[in-house]
Amino acid sequence: MDQTLAHVRGAEHPLLREDTIGQAFDQAVARWPGREALVSVHQDIRWTWAELGKRVDQVAAAFLHLGLEPGDRVGIWAPNCAEWVVTQFATAKAGLILVNINPAYRAHELAFTLNKVGVKALVCAGRFKTSDYPAMLESVATDMSASKDGAIASRLLPHLKTLIKIGGEPRKRFMDFEALYDLATDADRARLAEIGPSLSNRDAINIQFTSGTTGLPKGATLSHRNILNNGLFVGAAIGLTEHDRLCIPVPLYHCFGMVMGNLACVNHGAAMVYPAAGFDPLATLQALESERCTGLYGVPTMFIACLEHAEFERFDLSSMRTGIMAGAPCPIEVMKKVIGRMGARDMTIAYGMTETSPVSWQSAMDDPLERRVSSVGRVQPHLECKVVGPDGETLRRGEAGELCTKGYAVMLGYWDDEAKTAEVLQDGWMRTGDLATIDAEGYGNIVGRLKDMIIRGGENIYPREIEEFLFTHPKIADAQIVGLPDPRFGEELCAWIRLREGHEADEEEIRAFCRERIAHYKVPRWVRFVDAFPMTVTGKIQKFEIRQVMIAELGLSLEKTA
Ligand code: AMP
């Protein structure tokens, strides 16, 4: 390979795993039965691999009892909890495709995702903070009825047959998750044992929604081979072993939690530690200390929140060794503090995207400090990356262009969406939409984004999705969303809105409309009403001008800290 070109290949060893997630999970249970597998601090749960293994088998067989068949989709819509992990591995063992639904999603997004991939059974949280999940589901399926065998029917959610709820008060039409542990018969268990060996590691086993520049979320479909191996290599890069205890405050619905967290632990025998249902800096610091965690994951804003917490100095973090910061540009100063003040001397940076399972680049524990704080490391094993120019030509080292990734980690495609898949996947190359450089020694740097995407506190937001949602408001004629720099979240949303003739609205009215229907992080922080948008002569809206006007008006600093 021409060393002057920005085209690199990762190591070929260790070899890729060719088993299924179910087999890998069983192997972990057999290898480390008495060691702790899972600690869910907020639920006061502490299970060994043997205990977790037993529960996973019970629930996998219960899913079969409920009439689910390999290939069926099972949704999970809940914040971090032990039931999430049980569902993850139970579905994998039964060959059911787990569909991750962001717990921040509201009715509008929920209905779309359930129908898009035909979710047949939904596991949802009972109540969390201000969200009553069963009530939200009922508000979508207003025509819901139950047949004699207990299956539900709704013309609005035509695929959905079974509802399972984690905790909370008993509720009509929802089965309690706890009941799953006692549901299976010997026949279900025998069927589960038959299914295991019949599954292929190339089969789809997980769908994760990513938003798109064209509006509605797309279901990135991932195989056992995709995500099991990503967990393997991500864990290897931070030297995980069965002696490690990994603090996972990142969400499980995202690959950061369920692949880089849970699947890395299954591969390497480390304990999964969940400090809280949702990210909470104090709970994270407490879990690091009380559980003697050796590793911590987070997007930059989470590390910043922990480091800046008023009680930070009070905690004994001497057990800390490693971890991963990823998901958004990782500021050099934050990385330095994590290594210095948190004592995470083997901390690494990773870069990736859901469509590549997710990680494709990661720094190594023995990379010089300067490299670990200022790059995303080197390409991961069994992957190939190149930087291309506007015509698809491979650029030279040091030149900035679009990063493309090829190899085992690239998704199977977007669920039921060949056209969208073809837009990003060509000849096995995934176009990331990120701008990167690769230097002479093969280190990568993410220098910008081609895609119109905003990252707010680690959550990706596609302006187009929110613009289209705003069009559903009867008073709105047109809307433009831009990201503005924010010291806490990295970026914040701003909406410029043109109202229909003769209508009036205020900012709060718009925000309230959003709050009821879409996830909280997509609700614009700044709302302005305008008569027109800045345009080019060809009629293209100039978002950068909207940004400039707002930055000046609000007196914002261009320096993003997260
Ligand atoms: P997701 O699909 O949610 O994992 O988001 C993927 C996107 O997050 C990437 O395409 C990047 O734009 C961004 N991203 C992830 N990791 C990093 C990183 N280490 N540095 C900069 N941007 C990142």
Boltz pocket constraint, residues with backbone or C-beta under 6 A from the ligand:
constraints:
  - pocket:
      binder: B
      contacts: [[A, 210], [A, 325], [A, 326], [A, 327], [A, 328], [A, 329], [A, 330], [A, 349], [A, 350], [A, 351], [A, 352], [A, 353], [A, 354], [A, 355], [A, 358], [A, 376], [A, 432], [A, 433], [A, 434], [A, 446], [A, 449], [A, 458], [A, 460]]
      max_distance: 6.0
